[in-house]
Amino acid sequence: MARQLSNEAKNSLFSINANAEVWLVLLSLRGSTGVFNVVNNNEDIESNGTTYYAYPFDIALPPDSLQKQPTVSLRIDNVDQSLTDWIRREFDPPTVELKIVLASDPDKVEISLDFLKLVNANWDAFTITGTLQVDDVFNAAFPSVGQTYTPPQFPGLF
């Protein structure tokens, strides 16, 4: 499925001028102990009323494909150990929202991925790495874990 981009974004992509536009990635990690909002920039950015703090990280976006579920590779610099401590406190994998914006208009989201979870997180003194992927709905238990179809619970089936 093709992504719909604004005219400014398209002009930036097809421009031969290297200084045409700056693309920023806004990353929100949400867990039971709070939210961690960062931007891959050298200064903080406000987008749609939310402040994203400057923090160095790299991502590798998935290709536009309907054949397989998207996975995103994430590498974050482990600058001050606060993110490592935050990840350690989380029991379940944090949910992740990625927004890609132009620096000239940070309120206009060009690309958004808001259905990801941080899995396989590893860290050392310098970097945190992980994979962002969608829930595997095809292999999930149904109706849910611990439930079964029984006559008292589902009398219409029997």
Secondary structure, 3 states (H helix, E strand, C coil): CCCCCCHHHHHHHHCCCCCCCCEEEEEEEEECCEEEEEECCCCCEEECCEEEEECCEEEECCCCCCCCCCEEEEEEECCCCHHHHHHHHCCCCCEEEEEEEECCEEEEEEEEEEEEEEEEEEECCCEEEEEEECCCHHHCCCCCCCCCCCCCCCHHHC
